[in-house]
Amino acid sequence: MSRKIVDLPIRERVQTRPPVSDFWFAQLDVRLGKIEAMLTRLEWQVWIIVCTVFGLSILEIINALSAV
């Protein structure tokens, strides 16, 4: 069994600066995150309003049925 070893040339890493578009994408991510948080709060508020109206309508139905 023969050993097949190949010497690879060692390349130095070249430090490159990140492209300028990374800053733009970071700003976009921050703004989209804020929009998503706002929509989440709005969704919770809508659910609270829907549940409150549903609860009040159930109480009104019980009140109407008990008056009979």
N, C-alpha and C positions, 0 to 999 in steps of 0.2 A: 504494500500500500504506500503510494508516494504522497508526500505532503505537498499540497499546492497552496503556497502562501504568496500573496502579491503585496508588495509594499505600496501603500496609497500615499500620494503626496499630501502633506499637511497644509491646509489652507487656513489662513488667519481670518477671523471674523472681522468684517468691516462694519463699524457702527454707522448705521444710517439713521437719519432723523425721520420720525414719522411724517407722513404726508400732512399737509395743512388741512385736508378734508377731515381728518380725525377730529379736529376741534369742532368743525361744523356738525359732524355726526353726534358728537357728545352733546352739543347744544340742542340738537334735534331730539335726542333721547331724553334730555331733561324736560323739554317742553311737552313731549308726548307723555312722559310720566306724570306731569302735572295735570294734563288733560284726562288721563286715565283715572287719577285720584279724584278729580272733580266729578267725572261720570259715575264713579263708584259711590260717592257721597249722594249724588242726585238719585241714583238707583235706590239707595237705602231710604231716602226721604220719600220717594214715591211709594215704596213698599209700606212705610209707616203710615202714610196717608190712606192707602188702600185698606190696610188692616184696620185702621181706626174707623173708616166709613163702614166696613163690613161689620165690625163689632157694634157700632151704633145702630146699624140697620137690624141686626139680630136683637138688640135690646128693644128697639121699637116694635118689632114683630112680637116679642114676648109680652110687651106692654099691651099691645093691641089684642092679643089672644087672651090675656088675663082679665081684660075689661069686659069680655063677653060673658 
